[in-house]
């Protein structure tokens, strides 16, 4: 007999209510999920690239660190070179499918391979998920880390020892692959710690020990992996330069230079008239003052001094700009597929793996045959409605009779969206891609709410007729 809750329904999270499917259905659905998740890359004819891809790829090949580019993720790319990077996207897709299946099982919806497949299809058609999984970029590891933290914090007792170990590895790798992912994991862990002390939401018991181990391992692995791959024991450089770029975009740097220059102590005074009004132009335009002054290695100390000085001089301006940027980031989540600015990656592949250049250049992406606008006609409203739906579900949780574990998932997804927006908007600047990489989590959580509602619609009439369930 299935366990019965006080509501008279089978205990949410009890797999005994769901018979397990055989090996053949799982094998077929797993293959189908993998195919769906790499379908955009297959259709493209080559794994999807981004301007940043080349920066990651060349880190282990050159043995150097560079602005915001993880050497460990670069090594992950290098391993896939003999097979044109297809192992990279296959691993990312397989990890994504596994996390979805594991979450379903941990929440009591396991043993249903075609339910898992249906959810993967839904996410693949209506969100950025397969475009992230098929891209040579660490973005797919952001939602993977969030799901991993949720499972370790709230459902660890339902996981096998090896599953907990893999989740710790996923979170650690994600944290090392991008400093924003490390910030997201640390921020989400801190939010969960606070939640454990002040939550009135009647959540399940929160266990943070394994989650904390995973995040701490990831933070430690950042400098350790850089040392092992490049010989330099340091975090991935450039954090202050990304923040400085945001202050450039918000006009704070221009105001400071207007107030201080001429000043022989400030090298930027000589370039006051050339300061751009866009963070990307500051960081990546070869003619920007940042590049003329030798980048983060040449101007990094002055950037940090100006950041601190402006915080003292213009605290209210900093506060209002940060709040506005966070709001912009929360509401900016279009799927981004780079079509016409991939020269850094094209050049890196031509230099280091010239045998792959013909395949790369023949891909649809390099020939303008991907219609990103059409994708966003679907992705943007779906993501917005999913986020609004999660907020509504949390507000009306009692009326909806949300099980504690689903409440916890909804809350973790919403917190991850806010924490990510704050970190990316403050430490860098608002960019659609930064938020779109977490948008699939919102629809995933909402789809599980729909599954739970469907389960109740089937069980409650039977309970009403018999008064019991056997």
PyMOL commands that set and color helices and strands:
alter all, ss='L'
color gray80, all
select helices_A, chain A and resi 15-17+23-44+53-62+71-79+81-83+86-106+113-126+129-133+140-154+156-158+161-177+179-198+209-230+239-249+252-260+267-274+279-284+289-292+295-313+315-330+343-352+354-362+364-367+372-395+397-400+404-427+432-466
alter helices_A, ss='H'
color red, helices_A
deselect
rebuild
show_as cartoon
